[in-house]
Amino acid sequence: MSQVNLRKGESVDKALKKLKRKLLREGTIDEMRKRKYYEKPTSKKYKKNKKAKYIQQLKAQEEKDYWS
């Protein structure tokens, strides 16, 4: 469980900002968003393959631009 300790005289807004940053670094928010709804294994595999194709396409385009 993530915690943020307030110092004397520190505002609550600043503490919330620290907490959000900490949760983002730990990946807690991303994990929560993934688990919010059930996703079938085939959908996960489809998204993973689609992302891999996109990244490969970007790398190929970058390499093409480099050698041109």
C-alpha positions, 0 to 999 in steps of 0.5 A, a space after each residue: 500500500 502506498 503512503 505519503 506522509 504530510 510534513 507540518 504546514 504542507 497542503 493536502 493538494 501537494 500531498 495528493 499530487 505526490 500520491 498520484 505521481 507515486 502510484 503512476 511510477 509503481 504502475 498501480 493505476 495502470 493495473 487498476 484500469 486493466 482489471 476494471 473490466 474482464 478482457 478475454 485472453 484472445 482479446 489480450 493476444 490480439 491487442 498484443 499482436 497489433 501493438 507488436 505490428 505497429 512497433 515493427 512498422 515504426 522501426 521499419 519506417 525509421 530505418 527506411 528514413 535513415 538509409 534514404 
